[in-house]
Amino acid sequence: MRVIVEGQKKCSKAEVILPGDKSIAHRALIIGALPEGQYTIRNFPFSLDCMATLHCMENLGVNIEIENKELKVISKGYKNFNKAAGVLDARNSGTTARLISGMLSGLNIEATLIGDESLSKRPMNRIITPLRQMGAAIESDNSLLPLKFLKGTKLKGITYTMPVASAQVKSCVLISGFLAEGSTKVIETIPTRDHTEKMFKYLGADIEVKDNSITIANSPIKSKDIYVPGDISSAAFLIAAALLSDNSEIIVKNVLLNEGRSKYLHVLKDMGANIEFYEDKELNGEKIGTIIARSSTLRAVNIPKELLPSIIDEVPILAVLSAFSTGTTEICGVDELKYKESNRVRAIVDNLKLCGKNAEYVENRILVFGEDNYINKEVEINSFKDHRIAMAFLVLGVRNMKSTIINQWECTEISFPNAVEYFKEFLNIQAWLY
């Protein structure tokens, strides 16, 4: 499937409420189902990634009923999960694979975890290492999927210093630590998103966050209803399109404003974006609010490597925005992007050059040489089957006077189903699937 984009010519002003944040949705299903009981997940996003987690939890014995945008979840509790789960398919979801791995190890469940072609190339040694230190019995081929979990001894808590800043790895260790004997401490040198810590705390777990360390131990927790706020990573693309368009304004309501995820908005502020955001309420430990973005003239910025874990999903769209900003933007610490759904470093640089924009990769940095202008050429984008690359270059299409074609658009169903309809309805962007 392809999408073709024609540069926006109309002004627009709209309000939008987005499907739920998938990072929180994964944790609502996995951590939320650990206690015995019944609960509701509201504003659940039915993206392919989140459905992968849903099906894995069903295979483990959790009863899940879908009612409109809500899930009714009935769990027997982690002590009564299916101990011989067979094959669990994470599809394309790295979050599913890594968080489920922590749970399987902690519960001594026999299972084989598989994924699609892309996920099967992503490194799993970063979770295998700490899990084995805790006592998990895991077999793998060169630290890649499939992972085979064998019955072994009950895990024991450890102190683990993160060698790579990764919320997925941290969450894996915290989930297994909750299920292990004794306490587990995770030490971060660079902070990462903290949805797992907030979810455990909301359910009543014995968890302590102090400075750069998180300590967790097994303790009673209770089932509670969970509201999944609008996905700020999906909002990032609509916001960017409004910034690059003429005479446009978009208001995004009920959106996640977690401190570890809203750093993208602060980067936009530094770039000179006409953007406001404020908190409206807090639910299940997460801040929720409103973002207002308007057409803007942008300038280049330097983004330090310490910031990357908080904006790693937004780097593709930040690179596109930088291409239409005045000056040279430097995005540091980007090597982790080589191990996403695609080699995003290559995808960003190659596609920007294809569009006539100048970008380079130099020693763990992406340099984008920006200019506040329009491009005027027919371009055909290689999405590399990567949802964030596809959507970032759809946004670029609003600054192209001719057609922008994005190949393999179906990959966007992983995180943002029906994304094209949102761009058409709320920003008057001329786009068609074919």
C-alpha positions as CSV (number, residue, x, y, z in Angstrom):
1,M,0.0,0.0,0.0
2,R,1.2,3.5,-0.8
3,V,0.1,7.0,0.2
4,I,0.4,10.0,-2.0
5,V,0.6,13.5,-0.4
6,E,0.1,16.8,-2.2
7,G,1.4,20.0,-0.4
8,Q,-1.2,21.7,1.8
9,K,-2.7,24.8,0.3
10,K,-5.6,25.4,2.8
11,C,-5.6,26.9,6.2
12,S,-6.9,24.7,9.0
13,K,-8.0,24.9,12.7
14,A,-9.1,21.8,14.5
15,E,-9.3,19.9,17.8
16,V,-8.5,16.2,18.1
17,I,-8.5,13.4,20.7
18,L,-6.1,10.6,19.8
19,P,-6.2,6.9,20.5
20,G,-4.4,5.8,23.7
21,D,-0.6,5.8,24.2
22,K,0.7,2.4,23.3
23,S,3.5,2.5,25.9
24,I,0.9,2.7,28.6
25,A,-1.5,0.3,26.9
26,H,1.2,-2.4,26.9
27,R,1.8,-2.0,30.6
28,A,-1.9,-1.8,31.4
29,L,-2.3,-5.3,29.9
30,I,0.9,-6.8,31.3
31,I,1.3,-5.2,34.8
32,G,-2.4,-4.6,35.2
33,A,-3.1,-8.3,34.9
34,L,-0.6,-9.4,37.5
35,P,-3.1,-9.2,40.4
36,E,-6.2,-11.4,40.6
37,G,-9.3,-9.4,39.8
38,Q,-11.3,-7.5,37.2
39,Y,-10.6,-4.1,35.7
40,T,-11.3,-1.9,32.7
41,I,-8.8,-0.3,30.3
42,R,-10.3,2.8,28.7
43,N,-9.2,4.5,25.4
44,F,-7.2,1.4,24.4
45,P,-5.4,1.8,21.1
46,F,-6.1,-1.1,18.7
47,S,-2.7,-0.8,17.0
48,L,-1.0,-4.0,15.8
49,D,1.7,-3.7,18.5
50,C,-0.9,-3.4,21.3
51,M,-2.9,-6.3,19.9
52,A,0.2,-8.4,20.0
53,T,0.4,-7.9,23.7
54,L,-3.3,-8.5,24.1
55,H,-3.1,-11.9,22.3
56,C,0.0,-12.9,24.4
57,M,-1.9,-12.2,27.6
58,E,-4.9,-14.2,26.4
59,N,-2.6,-17.1,25.7
60,L,-1.4,-16.9,29.3
61,G,-4.9,-17.3,30.5
62,V,-6.2,-13.7,30.9
63,N,-9.8,-13.2,29.8
64,I,-10.1,-10.0,27.7
65,E,-13.4,-8.7,26.2
66,I,-13.5,-5.8,23.8
67,E,-16.3,-3.3,24.1
68,N,-15.9,-0.2,21.8
69,K,-12.7,1.5,22.9
70,E,-12.6,-0.3,26.2
71,L,-11.2,-3.7,27.4
72,K,-12.8,-5.7,30.2
73,V,-10.0,-7.7,31.8
74,I,-10.5,-10.6,34.1
75,S,-7.3,-12.1,35.5
76,K,-6.8,-15.1,37.7
77,G,-3.6,-13.5,38.9
78,Y,0.0,-14.2,38.0
79,K,0.2,-17.3,40.2
80,N,-2.5,-18.9,38.1
81,F,-1.2,-18.0,34.6
82,N,-0.8,-20.8,32.1
83,K,2.5,-22.4,32.9
84,A,2.9,-24.0,29.5
85,A,1.9,-21.1,27.2
86,G,3.5,-22.6,24.0
87,V,4.3,-20.0,21.3
88,L,3.8,-16.3,22.0
89,D,4.0,-14.0,19.0
90,A,5.2,-10.4,19.7
91,R,4.8,-9.6,16.0
92,N,6.7,-6.3,15.4
93,S,6.5,-5.1,19.0
94,G,9.8,-4.7,20.9
95,T,7.9,-3.6,24.0
96,T,5.8,-6.7,23.9
97,A,8.8,-9.0,23.5
98,R,10.9,-7.4,26.2
99,L,8.2,-6.8,28.9
100,I,6.7,-10.3,28.4
101,S,10.2,-11.8,28.7
102,G,10.5,-10.3,32.2
103,M,7.2,-11.8,33.2
104,L,7.8,-15.3,31.7
105,S,11.2,-15.5,33.5
106,G,9.7,-14.3,36.8
107,L,6.9,-16.9,36.7
108,N,8.9,-19.8,35.5
109,I,6.6,-20.3,32.5
110,E,7.6,-22.6,29.6
111,A,7.1,-20.7,26.3
112,T,8.7,-19.7,23.0
113,L,8.6,-16.1,22.1
114,I,8.7,-15.2,18.4
115,G,8.3,-12.1,16.3
116,D,8.2,-11.0,12.7
117,E,11.2,-10.6,10.4
118,S,12.0,-7.1,11.7
119,L,11.7,-7.9,15.4
120,S,13.7,-11.1,14.9
121,K,16.7,-8.9,13.9
122,R,16.6,-6.7,17.0
123,P,19.1,-7.4,19.9
124,M,17.7,-9.3,22.8
125,N,21.0,-9.9,24.7
126,R,20.2,-6.7,26.6
127,I,17.4,-8.5,28.4
128,I,18.8,-12.0,28.3
129,T,21.9,-10.9,30.3
130,P,20.1,-9.5,33.4
131,L,17.4,-12.2,33.3
132,R,20.1,-14.9,33.4
133,Q,21.9,-13.1,36.2
134,M,18.6,-13.5,38.2
135,G,18.5,-17.2,37.4
136,A,16.3,-17.4,34.3
137,A,16.7,-20.4,31.9
138,I,16.6,-18.9,28.4
139,E,17.8,-20.4,25.1
140,S,18.4,-18.3,22.0
141,D,20.2,-18.3,18.7
142,N,22.8,-15.5,18.8
143,S,20.7,-13.5,21.3
144,L,17.9,-13.0,18.8
145,L,14.3,-14.2,18.6
146,P,13.0,-16.8,19.0
147,L,13.6,-17.0,22.8
148,K,12.9,-20.2,24.5
149,F,12.0,-20.0,28.2
150,L,12.5,-23.1,30.3
151,K,11.4,-24.0,33.8
152,G,14.2,-23.4,36.3
153,T,14.6,-22.0,39.7
154,K,12.8,-19.0,41.2
155,L,14.5,-15.8,40.2
156,K,16.5,-13.9,42.8
157,G,16.7,-10.1,43.0
158,I,19.8,-8.3,41.7
159,T,21.3,-4.8,41.4
160,Y,21.6,-4.0,37.8
161,T,23.3,-0.9,36.3
162,M,21.8,-0.2,32.8
163,P,24.6,-0.3,30.2
164,V,22.2,1.1,27.6
165,A,19.5,3.7,28.2
166,S,16.3,1.7,27.4
167,A,12.9,1.9,29.1
168,Q,12.1,-1.6,27.6
169,V,15.1,-3.2,29.3
170,K,14.5,-1.4,32.6
171,S,10.8,-2.5,32.5
172,C,11.8,-6.1,31.8
173,V,14.1,-6.2,34.8
174,L,11.5,-4.4,37.1
175,I,8.8,-6.9,36.1
176,S,11.0,-9.9,36.8
177,G,12.3,-8.2,39.9
178,F,8.7,-7.8,41.2
179,L,8.2,-11.6,40.7
180,A,11.6,-12.6,42.2
181,E,12.8,-13.4,45.7
182,G,14.2,-10.3,47.5
183,S,14.5,-6.9,46.1
184,T,15.8,-5.7,42.7
185,K,17.5,-2.4,42.1
186,V,17.9,-0.9,38.6
187,I,20.4,2.0,38.3
188,E,20.1,4.3,35.3
189,T,23.0,6.6,34.1
190,I,20.5,8.3,31.8
191,P,16.8,8.6,32.8
192,T,14.3,6.8,30.6
193,R,10.5,6.9,30.4
194,D,9.0,5.8,33.7
195,H,5.6,4.3,32.8
196,T,6.4,1.0,34.4
197,E,7.3,2.6,37.7
198,K,4.1,4.7,37.7
199,M,2.0,1.7,36.8
200,F,3.4,-0.5,39.6
201,K,3.0,2.4,42.1
202,Y,-0.6,3.0,41.0
203,L,-1.4,-0.7,41.7
204,G,0.2,-0.5,45.2
205,A,3.5,-2.3,44.6
206,D,6.5,-1.9,46.9
207,I,8.6,0.3,44.6
208,E,10.9,3.2,45.4
209,V,12.3,5.7,43.0
210,K,15.3,7.6,44.4
211,D,17.7,9.7,42.4
212,N,18.9,7.5,39.5
213,S,17.8,4.1,41.0
214,I,14.5,2.2,41.2
215,T,14.0,-0.6,43.8
216,I,11.2,-3.1,43.6
217,A,10.1,-6.1,45.7
218,N,7.2,-8.6,45.6
219,S,4.2,-7.2,47.4
220,P,0.4,-7.3,47.3
221,I,-1.1,-5.3,44.4
222,K,-4.7,-4.7,43.4
223,S,-6.6,-4.6,40.1
224,K,-7.6,-1.0,39.2
225,D,-9.2,0.6,36.2
226,I,-6.7,2.3,33.9
227,Y,-7.3,5.2,31.5
228,V,-4.8,5.3,28.6
229,P,-4.2,9.0,27.6
230,G,-3.8,10.1,24.0
231,D,-0.6,9.0,22.4
232,I,1.9,11.8,22.5
233,S,4.2,10.0,20.0
234,S,1.3,10.0,17.4
235,A,0.5,13.6,18.3
236,A,4.1,14.5,17.4
237,F,3.3,14.0,13.7
238,L,0.1,16.1,13.7
239,I,1.9,18.8,15.7
240,A,4.8,18.9,13.2
241,A,2.4,19.1,10.2
242,A,0.7,22.1,11.8
243,L,4.0,23.8,12.4
244,L,5.1,23.4,8.8
245,S,1.8,24.3,7.3
246,D,0.5,27.8,6.5
247,N,-2.2,29.3,8.7
248,S,-2.8,26.2,10.7
249,E,-3.6,25.4,14.3
250,I,-4.2,22.1,16.0
251,I,-5.4,21.5,19.5
252,V,-4.7,18.0,20.9
253,K,-6.8,17.1,24.0
254,N,-6.5,14.4,26.7
255,V,-2.9,13.7,25.6
256,L,-0.2,12.2,27.7
257,L,2.2,14.8,29.2
258,N,4.5,12.5,31.2
259,E,7.8,14.4,31.9
260,G,9.8,11.7,30.2
261,R,7.7,11.9,27.0
262,S,7.0,15.7,26.7
263,K,10.7,16.6,26.2
264,Y,9.9,16.6,22.5
265,L,7.6,19.6,23.1
266,H,10.5,21.4,24.9
267,V,12.7,20.8,21.9
268,L,10.1,22.3,19.7
269,K,10.0,25.4,21.9
270,D,13.8,25.7,21.6
271,M,13.3,25.6,17.8
272,G,11.0,28.6,18.0
273,A,7.7,26.7,17.6
274,N,4.5,28.5,18.4
275,I,3.3,25.8,20.8
276,E,1.6,25.7,24.3
277,F,0.9,22.8,26.5
278,Y,-0.6,22.5,30.0
279,E,-1.7,19.8,32.4
280,D,-5.5,19.3,32.9
281,K,-5.5,16.3,35.3
282,E,-3.7,13.2,36.5
283,L,-5.0,9.6,36.1
284,N,-3.4,6.3,37.2
285,G,-0.2,8.3,38.0
286,E,0.1,9.9,34.5
287,K,-0.3,13.6,33.7
288,I,-2.8,14.4,31.0
289,G,-3.3,17.7,29.2
290,T,-3.7,19.8,26.1
291,I,-1.3,20.8,23.4
292,I,-1.9,23.7,21.0
293,A,0.4,24.1,18.0
294,R,0.4,26.8,15.3
295,S,2.2,27.5,12.1
296,S,5.8,28.5,12.9
297,T,9.1,29.6,11.6
298,L,11.8,27.3,13.1
299,R,15.5,27.5,13.8
300,A,18.2,24.9,14.2
301,V,19.1,23.4,17.6
302,N,21.7,21.1,19.1
303,I,20.1,18.0,20.8
304,P,22.5,16.4,23.3
305,K,22.8,12.6,23.6
306,E,21.4,12.7,27.2
307,L,18.1,13.8,25.8
308,L,17.8,10.9,23.3
309,P,16.1,8.3,25.5
310,S,13.2,10.7,26.1
311,I,12.7,11.6,22.4
312,I,14.0,8.5,20.6
313,D,10.6,7.9,18.9
314,E,10.5,11.5,17.8
315,V,13.9,11.7,16.1
316,P,12.6,11.0,12.6
317,I,10.0,13.8,12.8
318,L,12.5,16.2,14.4
319,A,14.9,15.5,11.6
320,V,12.2,16.4,9.1
321,L,11.4,19.6,11.0
322,S,15.1,20.4,11.1
323,A,15.3,20.2,7.3
324,F,12.9,23.2,7.1
325,S,14.6,25.2,10.0
326,T,17.2,27.8,9.5
327,G,20.7,26.5,10.3
328,T,22.4,23.2,11.1
329,T,20.7,20.9,13.6
330,E,22.9,18.4,15.4
331,I,21.1,15.3,16.9
332,C,23.6,13.4,19.1
333,G,23.6,9.9,20.4
334,V,21.6,8.4,17.6
335,D,23.3,5.0,17.2
336,E,20.5,3.3,19.2
337,L,18.2,4.2,16.2
338,K,20.0,1.7,14.1
339,Y,18.3,-1.1,16.0
340,K,14.6,0.0,15.7
341,E,12.1,-1.3,13.2
342,S,14.6,-0.2,10.6
343,N,18.0,1.4,10.7
344,R,16.4,4.8,11.3
345,V,19.7,6.7,10.9
346,R,20.0,5.4,7.4
347,A,16.3,5.9,6.6
348,I,16.3,9.5,7.8
349,V,19.5,10.5,6.0
350,D,18.8,8.7,2.7
351,N,15.2,10.0,2.4
352,L,16.1,13.6,3.3
353,K,18.8,13.5,0.5
354,L,16.2,12.0,-1.8
355,C,14.0,15.0,-1.2
356,G,16.8,17.4,-2.0
357,K,17.7,18.2,1.7
358,N,21.2,17.9,3.0
359,A,21.8,15.5,6.0
360,E,24.7,13.4,7.2
361,Y,25.6,10.8,9.8
362,V,28.9,11.5,11.5
363,E,30.1,9.5,14.6
364,N,26.8,8.9,16.5
365,R,25.3,12.2,15.2
366,I,22.8,13.2,12.6
367,L,23.5,16.6,11.1
368,V,20.6,18.3,9.2
369,F,21.5,21.4,7.2
370,G,18.1,23.2,7.2
371,E,16.6,25.9,5.1
372,D,13.1,27.4,5.6
373,N,11.7,26.7,2.1
374,Y,9.6,24.4,0.0
375,I,10.9,21.6,-2.1
376,N,9.5,21.2,-5.7
377,K,10.1,17.7,-6.9
378,E,8.2,14.4,-7.2
379,V,9.7,12.1,-4.6
380,E,9.1,8.4,-3.7
381,I,10.0,7.6,-0.1
382,N,11.3,4.3,1.1
383,S,9.7,3.7,4.5
384,F,11.8,0.6,5.1
385,K,8.5,-0.8,6.6
386,D,9.0,1.6,9.6
387,H,5.9,3.4,10.9
388,R,7.8,6.4,12.2
389,I,9.7,6.9,9.0
390,A,6.6,6.7,7.0
391,M,4.7,9.2,9.0
392,A,7.6,11.6,9.3
393,F,7.9,11.8,5.5
394,L,4.1,12.2,5.1
395,V,4.6,15.4,7.2
396,L,7.4,16.4,4.9
397,G,4.9,16.3,2.1
398,V,3.2,19.5,3.3
399,R,6.4,21.4,2.2
400,N,6.6,19.7,-1.2
401,M,4.9,21.6,-4.1
402,K,4.7,18.4,-6.0
403,S,3.7,14.8,-5.0
404,T,5.3,12.9,-2.2
405,I,4.7,9.1,-2.3
406,I,5.4,6.9,0.7
407,N,5.8,3.2,0.0
408,Q,4.7,0.4,2.3
409,W,2.4,2.7,4.2
410,E,0.6,-0.3,5.9
411,C,3.4,-0.4,8.4
412,T,1.8,2.6,10.2
413,E,-0.9,0.2,11.5
414,I,1.7,-0.8,14.0
415,S,1.2,2.3,16.0
416,F,-1.3,4.7,14.4
417,P,-4.2,3.0,12.6
418,N,-6.0,5.2,10.0
419,A,-3.3,7.9,10.4
420,V,-4.1,9.3,6.9
421,E,-7.6,10.1,7.9
422,Y,-6.4,12.2,10.9
423,F,-4.1,14.2,8.7
424,K,-6.9,14.8,6.1
425,E,-9.7,15.6,8.6
426,F,-7.8,17.8,11.1
427,L,-5.1,19.5,8.9
428,N,-6.7,19.5,5.5
429,I,-3.7,17.6,4.1
430,Q,-4.4,16.2,0.7
431,A,-3.5,12.5,0.9
432,W,-4.8,9.3,-0.7
433,L,-4.1,5.7,-0.2
434,Y,-3.7,3.5,-3.3
